[in-house]
Amino acid sequence: CPHEAEILILKAVAASSDRGGLSLAALKKALKAGGYDVVKNNVRILVAIKCLLTKKSLVQTKGRGASGSFKLNKKPPKPQNCKSHTAVQNWRQTLC
């Protein structure tokens, strides 16, 4: 399940009308305006951004890592099966 920071980040990026995406500084300002403690939860914000990038919910338009500019992915990400889950299924099929 997504964390609170991930949901807030997606809402802030979706509310942005910038064509090039929302920068990290602007994202933090939007979260702070919404009542989220940015200083205390800075690491959570960075981890949530990295997680959203790996899930392909966000696309990075500029920068590297958790810095730069971000916008929503227009193409919804395909759900992926967990590798360990498919490995367990394959193992069960070999037993039967």
NORBEL-V860182 format. One record per helix or strand of 3 or more residues. SS is the DSSP state (@ for helix, = for strand). FROM is the first residue (numbers start at 1). TO is the last residue. If there is no record, write none. Layout:
ss | from | to
SS | FROM | TO
SS | FROM | TO
This chain:
ss | from | to
@ | 4 | 15
@ | 24 | 33
@ | 42 | 54
= | 58 | 62
= | 69 | 72
@ | 83 | 95
